[in-house]
Amino acid sequence: MSSVPQQTGTDLRAVAGSPAAAGDLRLRNALTRGWPLIVGFVAVTTLFAWVLTTMQPARYAASSTLTVTPVAAELETTDLLRSIEALERRSIVATFARIPSSIETVRAAARSVGIAPARLEQYRVGGVVVPNTNMIRIEVEGPDAGAAAALANRLAELTNLEARSMYQIYELRPLARAEAPSVRSYPVLGRNLIAGALVGLLGGAAIALLLYKP
């Protein structure tokens, strides 16, 4: 008894008439006919992003690094070992890291480097503990590169003095002094241009789909 062979292939006509295939066809048609529109949108939004970036005030970031160490010359061997053990608990280092961002310390450092009180609000100061170390990084961001570096270095000096007055068995030695940055930290031109181009690409493609759909 003969049997009729079953078809196992794909029906191309059914696929071509499927909603998914029709959607792909509309997309290809819109992109093919509307590519000048899409390119124009990308150019306009990228130019707009460039203009906005150049209009924003530049900000610069500088940082100095300190390392917390016991004052070995002033300690007996037993006290030195205890002070090192205390550093392992990180609480002392975390306490020192809060000194540079205190209002009193920031104001004193600003006066030393010639930053007027009225301009001090334009600067952002922070102290962070470098993970898994006894090092503190003092970060300063502001509109003037040289002033930001000077403020970071002065904050490091004042932080050491304050730490010595709190715990005479520790000192904060400078590990890396801040230098005036030559590149601004904000705004970032490249990132803004990429964002502008993506917005133009998506917006242009959406409008092309609306204009050239069958």
Short mmCIF file of the C-alpha atoms (twelve columns), coordinates in Angstrom:
data_MODEL
# 
_entry.id   MODEL 
# 
loop_
_atom_site.group_PDB 
_atom_site.id 
_atom_site.type_symbol 
_atom_site.label_atom_id 
_atom_site.label_alt_id 
_atom_site.label_comp_id 
_atom_site.label_asym_id 
_atom_site.label_seq_id 
_atom_site.Cartn_x 
_atom_site.Cartn_y 
_atom_site.Cartn_z 
_atom_site.pdbx_PDB_model_num 
ATOM 1   C CA . MET A 1   0.000  0.000  0.000  1 
ATOM 2   C CA . SER A 2   1.549  3.234  -1.133 1 
ATOM 3   C CA . SER A 3   1.660  6.307  1.048  1 
ATOM 4   C CA . VAL A 4   1.720  9.965  0.057  1 
ATOM 5   C CA . PRO A 5   5.027  11.568 1.059  1 
ATOM 6   C CA . GLN A 6   4.657  14.412 3.553  1 
ATOM 7   C CA . GLN A 7   6.177  17.787 2.783  1 
ATOM 8   C CA . THR A 8   8.695  18.842 5.378  1 
ATOM 9   C CA . GLY A 9   10.072 21.979 3.734  1 
ATOM 10  C CA . THR A 10  9.122  25.579 4.465  1 
ATOM 11  C CA . ASP A 11  6.355  27.179 2.485  1 
ATOM 12  C CA . LEU A 12  8.042  30.321 1.195  1 
ATOM 13  C CA . ARG A 13  4.771  31.898 0.154  1 
ATOM 14  C CA . ALA A 14  3.399  31.489 3.666  1 
ATOM 15  C CA . VAL A 15  6.488  33.025 5.154  1 
ATOM 16  C CA . ALA A 16  6.407  35.944 2.742  1 
ATOM 17  C CA . GLY A 17  2.812  36.580 3.681  1 
ATOM 18  C CA . SER A 18  3.377  36.310 7.419  1 
ATOM 19  C CA . PRO A 19  3.083  39.441 9.627  1 
ATOM 20  C CA . ALA A 20  6.738  39.182 10.634 1 
ATOM 21  C CA . ALA A 21  7.915  39.089 7.038  1 
ATOM 22  C CA . ALA A 22  5.639  41.965 6.130  1 
ATOM 23  C CA . GLY A 23  7.070  43.995 9.002  1 
ATOM 24  C CA . ASP A 24  10.605 43.273 7.875  1 
ATOM 25  C CA . LEU A 25  9.700  44.316 4.361  1 
ATOM 26  C CA . ARG A 26  8.233  47.621 5.561  1 
ATOM 27  C CA . LEU A 27  11.336 48.252 7.653  1 
ATOM 28  C CA . ARG A 28  13.704 47.588 4.753  1 
ATOM 29  C CA . ASN A 29  11.605 49.747 2.449  1 
ATOM 30  C CA . ALA A 30  11.542 52.637 4.917  1 
ATOM 31  C CA . LEU A 31  15.282 52.463 5.547  1 
ATOM 32  C CA . THR A 32  16.078 52.203 1.844  1 
ATOM 33  C CA . ARG A 33  13.953 55.190 0.871  1 
ATOM 34  C CA . GLY A 34  14.492 57.237 3.995  1 
ATOM 35  C CA . TRP A 35  18.238 56.934 4.550  1 
ATOM 36  C CA . PRO A 36  18.882 60.594 3.545  1 
ATOM 37  C CA . LEU A 37  16.374 61.651 6.190  1 
ATOM 38  C CA . ILE A 38  18.032 59.446 8.807  1 
ATOM 39  C CA . VAL A 39  21.499 60.760 7.959  1 
ATOM 40  C CA . GLY A 40  20.200 64.306 8.195  1 
ATOM 41  C CA . PHE A 41  18.680 63.652 11.609 1 
ATOM 42  C CA . VAL A 42  21.931 62.148 12.862 1 
ATOM 43  C CA . ALA A 43  23.889 65.168 11.617 1 
ATOM 44  C CA . VAL A 44  21.486 67.658 13.224 1 
ATOM 45  C CA . THR A 45  21.308 65.945 16.627 1 
ATOM 46  C CA . THR A 46  25.078 65.411 16.717 1 
ATOM 47  C CA . LEU A 47  25.648 69.089 15.917 1 
ATOM 48  C CA . PHE A 48  23.120 70.046 18.580 1 
ATOM 49  C CA . ALA A 49  24.951 67.871 21.133 1 
ATOM 50  C CA . TRP A 50  28.252 69.539 20.200 1 
ATOM 51  C CA . VAL A 51  26.767 73.023 20.625 1 
ATOM 52  C CA . LEU A 52  25.288 72.163 24.025 1 
ATOM 53  C CA . THR A 53  28.585 70.664 25.174 1 
ATOM 54  C CA . THR A 54  30.585 73.736 24.200 1 
ATOM 55  C CA . MET A 55  28.088 75.973 26.013 1 
ATOM 56  C CA . GLN A 56  28.357 74.078 29.301 1 
ATOM 57  C CA . PRO A 57  30.984 75.358 31.767 1 
ATOM 58  C CA . ALA A 58  34.034 73.120 31.970 1 
ATOM 59  C CA . ARG A 59  34.914 71.372 35.217 1 
ATOM 60  C CA . TYR A 60  38.222 69.808 36.180 1 
ATOM 61  C CA . ALA A 61  39.016 67.016 38.631 1 
ATOM 62  C CA . ALA A 62  42.206 66.693 40.673 1 
ATOM 63  C CA . SER A 63  43.137 64.262 43.426 1 
ATOM 64  C CA . SER A 64  45.887 63.709 45.971 1 
ATOM 65  C CA . THR A 65  46.592 60.486 47.819 1 
ATOM 66  C CA . LEU A 66  47.731 59.946 51.407 1 
ATOM 67  C CA . THR A 67  48.814 56.794 53.173 1 
ATOM 68  C CA . VAL A 68  48.077 56.269 56.871 1 
ATOM 69  C CA . THR A 69  51.067 54.926 58.797 1 
ATOM 70  C CA . PRO A 70  52.038 54.701 62.466 1 
ATOM 71  C CA . VAL A 71  54.750 57.069 63.673 1 
ATOM 72  C CA . ALA A 72  57.350 54.385 64.280 1 
ATOM 73  C CA . ALA A 73  59.952 56.686 65.815 1 
ATOM 74  C CA . GLU A 74  57.628 57.628 68.668 1 
ATOM 75  C CA . LEU A 75  56.334 54.171 69.535 1 
ATOM 76  C CA . GLU A 76  57.631 51.175 71.381 1 
ATOM 77  C CA . THR A 77  57.567 47.874 69.551 1 
ATOM 78  C CA . THR A 78  54.426 46.689 71.337 1 
ATOM 79  C CA . ASP A 79  52.566 49.955 70.691 1 
ATOM 80  C CA . LEU A 80  53.664 49.925 67.070 1 
ATOM 81  C CA . LEU A 81  52.229 46.451 66.557 1 
ATOM 82  C CA . ARG A 82  48.981 47.493 68.210 1 
ATOM 83  C CA . SER A 83  48.681 50.572 66.014 1 
ATOM 84  C CA . ILE A 84  49.221 48.481 62.894 1 
ATOM 85  C CA . GLU A 85  46.591 46.019 64.086 1 
ATOM 86  C CA . ALA A 86  44.162 48.884 64.655 1 
ATOM 87  C CA . LEU A 87  44.636 50.014 61.073 1 
ATOM 88  C CA . GLU A 88  43.472 46.622 59.862 1 
ATOM 89  C CA . ARG A 89  40.003 47.384 61.231 1 
ATOM 90  C CA . ARG A 90  39.742 50.360 58.799 1 
ATOM 91  C CA . SER A 91  37.675 52.455 61.203 1 
ATOM 92  C CA . ILE A 92  40.575 54.824 61.855 1 
ATOM 93  C CA . VAL A 93  41.280 55.247 58.146 1 
ATOM 94  C CA . ALA A 94  37.578 55.865 57.496 1 
ATOM 95  C CA . THR A 95  37.586 58.542 60.207 1 
ATOM 96  C CA . PHE A 96  40.562 60.275 58.604 1 
ATOM 97  C CA . ALA A 97  38.855 60.132 55.185 1 
ATOM 98  C CA . ARG A 98  36.033 62.329 56.470 1 
ATOM 99  C CA . ILE A 99  38.349 65.155 57.509 1 
ATOM 100 C CA . PRO A 100 39.015 66.736 54.075 1 
ATOM 101 C CA . SER A 101 35.314 67.169 53.293 1 
ATOM 102 C CA . SER A 102 34.454 68.842 56.600 1 
ATOM 103 C CA . ILE A 103 33.330 72.459 56.265 1 
ATOM 104 C CA . GLU A 104 36.054 73.824 58.532 1 
ATOM 105 C CA . THR A 105 38.825 72.025 56.683 1 
ATOM 106 C CA . VAL A 106 37.546 73.026 53.252 1 
ATOM 107 C CA . ARG A 107 37.214 76.681 54.240 1 
ATOM 108 C CA . ALA A 108 40.686 76.772 55.772 1 
ATOM 109 C CA . ALA A 109 42.225 75.152 52.701 1 
ATOM 110 C CA . ALA A 110 40.361 77.505 50.356 1 
ATOM 111 C CA . ARG A 111 41.667 80.544 52.213 1 
ATOM 112 C CA . SER A 112 45.205 79.194 51.948 1 
ATOM 113 C CA . VAL A 113 45.079 78.791 48.174 1 
ATOM 114 C CA . GLY A 114 43.205 82.011 47.488 1 
ATOM 115 C CA . ILE A 115 39.751 80.715 46.614 1 
ATOM 116 C CA . ALA A 116 37.178 83.339 47.561 1 
ATOM 117 C CA . PRO A 117 34.343 82.195 49.845 1 
ATOM 118 C CA . ALA A 118 31.817 83.221 47.193 1 
ATOM 119 C CA . ARG A 119 33.406 80.802 44.702 1 
ATOM 120 C CA . LEU A 120 33.885 77.954 47.115 1 
ATOM 121 C CA . GLU A 121 30.427 76.567 46.409 1 
ATOM 122 C CA . GLN A 122 31.571 75.879 42.846 1 
ATOM 123 C CA . TYR A 123 33.993 73.223 44.118 1 
ATOM 124 C CA . ARG A 124 33.119 69.711 45.201 1 
ATOM 125 C CA . VAL A 125 35.380 67.995 47.723 1 
ATOM 126 C CA . GLY A 126 35.426 64.409 48.925 1 
ATOM 127 C CA . GLY A 127 37.655 61.942 50.712 1 
ATOM 128 C CA . VAL A 128 37.484 58.205 50.016 1 
ATOM 129 C CA . VAL A 129 39.368 55.189 51.302 1 
ATOM 130 C CA . VAL A 130 41.066 53.247 48.524 1 
ATOM 131 C CA . PRO A 131 39.585 49.728 48.815 1 
ATOM 132 C CA . ASN A 132 41.633 47.201 50.801 1 
ATOM 133 C CA . THR A 133 44.372 49.721 51.605 1 
ATOM 134 C CA . ASN A 134 45.332 52.288 54.233 1 
ATOM 135 C CA . MET A 135 45.311 55.012 51.597 1 
ATOM 136 C CA . ILE A 136 42.998 58.010 51.338 1 
ATOM 137 C CA . ARG A 137 42.261 59.781 48.074 1 
ATOM 138 C CA . ILE A 138 41.176 63.416 48.286 1 
ATOM 139 C CA . GLU A 139 39.137 64.416 45.248 1 
ATOM 140 C CA . VAL A 140 38.375 67.975 44.191 1 
ATOM 141 C CA . GLU A 141 36.305 69.083 41.206 1 
ATOM 142 C CA . GLY A 142 35.844 72.693 40.146 1 
ATOM 143 C CA . PRO A 143 35.890 75.228 37.317 1 
ATOM 144 C CA . ASP A 144 39.612 76.055 37.616 1 
ATOM 145 C CA . ALA A 145 42.161 73.289 37.015 1 
ATOM 146 C CA . GLY A 146 45.019 74.926 38.916 1 
ATOM 147 C CA . ALA A 147 42.853 75.896 41.874 1 
ATOM 148 C CA . ALA A 148 41.398 72.382 42.076 1 
ATOM 149 C CA . ALA A 149 44.883 70.844 42.274 1 
ATOM 150 C CA . ALA A 150 46.074 73.420 44.804 1 
ATOM 151 C CA . LEU A 151 43.009 72.836 46.953 1 
ATOM 152 C CA . ALA A 152 43.492 69.055 46.880 1 
ATOM 153 C CA . ASN A 153 47.127 69.385 47.986 1 
ATOM 154 C CA . ARG A 154 46.313 71.847 50.751 1 
ATOM 155 C CA . LEU A 155 43.509 69.620 51.989 1 
ATOM 156 C CA . ALA A 156 45.997 66.771 52.204 1 
ATOM 157 C CA . GLU A 157 48.292 68.865 54.401 1 
ATOM 158 C CA . LEU A 158 45.481 69.983 56.694 1 
ATOM 159 C CA . THR A 159 44.117 66.445 56.923 1 
ATOM 160 C CA . ASN A 160 47.490 65.230 58.142 1 
ATOM 161 C CA . LEU A 161 47.652 67.980 60.779 1 
ATOM 162 C CA . GLU A 162 44.144 67.234 62.007 1 
ATOM 163 C CA . ALA A 163 44.795 63.492 62.088 1 
ATOM 164 C CA . ARG A 164 47.967 64.040 64.110 1 
ATOM 165 C CA . SER A 165 46.030 66.112 66.627 1 
ATOM 166 C CA . MET A 166 43.417 63.385 66.945 1 
ATOM 167 C CA . TYR A 167 45.759 60.379 67.064 1 
ATOM 168 C CA . GLN A 168 49.354 61.294 67.710 1 
ATOM 169 C CA . ILE A 169 50.536 57.809 66.834 1 
ATOM 170 C CA . TYR A 170 49.502 58.131 63.166 1 
ATOM 171 C CA . GLU A 171 50.566 60.348 60.320 1 
ATOM 172 C CA . LEU A 172 49.293 60.753 56.778 1 
ATOM 173 C CA . ARG A 173 52.156 60.773 54.330 1 
ATOM 174 C CA . PRO A 174 51.655 62.139 50.821 1 
ATOM 175 C CA . LEU A 175 51.788 59.366 48.266 1 
ATOM 176 C CA . ALA A 176 50.746 61.319 45.165 1 
ATOM 177 C CA . ARG A 177 50.297 65.068 44.885 1 
ATOM 178 C CA . ALA A 178 47.563 66.550 42.750 1 
ATOM 179 C CA . GLU A 179 48.517 68.120 39.445 1 
ATOM 180 C CA . ALA A 180 46.479 70.566 37.420 1 
ATOM 181 C CA . PRO A 181 44.534 68.490 34.876 1 
ATOM 182 C CA . SER A 182 44.774 69.427 31.218 1 
ATOM 183 C CA . VAL A 183 41.554 67.621 30.261 1 
ATOM 184 C CA . ARG A 184 38.204 68.550 31.708 1 
ATOM 185 C CA . SER A 185 36.194 65.935 33.540 1 
ATOM 186 C CA . TYR A 186 32.843 67.433 32.543 1 
ATOM 187 C CA . PRO A 187 31.237 67.726 30.100 1 
ATOM 188 C CA . VAL A 188 32.597 64.788 28.094 1 
ATOM 189 C CA . LEU A 189 32.405 65.725 24.413 1 
ATOM 190 C CA . GLY A 190 32.778 62.227 22.975 1 
ATOM 191 C CA . ARG A 191 30.044 60.736 25.137 1 
ATOM 192 C CA . ASN A 192 27.638 63.566 24.312 1 
ATOM 193 C CA . LEU A 193 28.298 63.255 20.586 1 
ATOM 194 C CA . ILE A 194 27.595 59.516 20.678 1 
ATOM 195 C CA . ALA A 195 24.374 60.121 22.600 1 
ATOM 196 C CA . GLY A 196 23.319 62.781 20.092 1 
ATOM 197 C CA . ALA A 197 24.029 60.491 17.145 1 
ATOM 198 C CA . LEU A 198 22.009 57.653 18.694 1 
ATOM 199 C CA . VAL A 199 19.058 59.951 19.317 1 
ATOM 200 C CA . GLY A 200 19.216 61.129 15.703 1 
ATOM 201 C CA . LEU A 201 19.469 57.570 14.409 1 
ATOM 202 C CA . LEU A 202 16.458 56.343 16.358 1 
ATOM 203 C CA . GLY A 203 14.406 59.463 15.663 1 
ATOM 204 C CA . GLY A 204 15.223 59.465 11.961 1 
ATOM 205 C CA . ALA A 205 14.394 55.780 11.619 1 
ATOM 206 C CA . ALA A 206 11.065 56.267 13.400 1 
ATOM 207 C CA . ILE A 207 10.059 59.172 11.146 1 
ATOM 208 C CA . ALA A 208 11.182 57.267 8.048  1 
ATOM 209 C CA . LEU A 209 8.912  54.393 9.039  1 
ATOM 210 C CA . LEU A 210 5.973  56.762 9.386  1 
ATOM 211 C CA . LEU A 211 6.595  58.549 6.098  1 
ATOM 212 C CA . TYR A 212 7.454  55.608 3.861  1 
ATOM 213 C CA . LYS A 213 5.284  52.822 5.163  1 
ATOM 214 C CA . PRO A 214 3.255  51.205 2.384  1 
# 
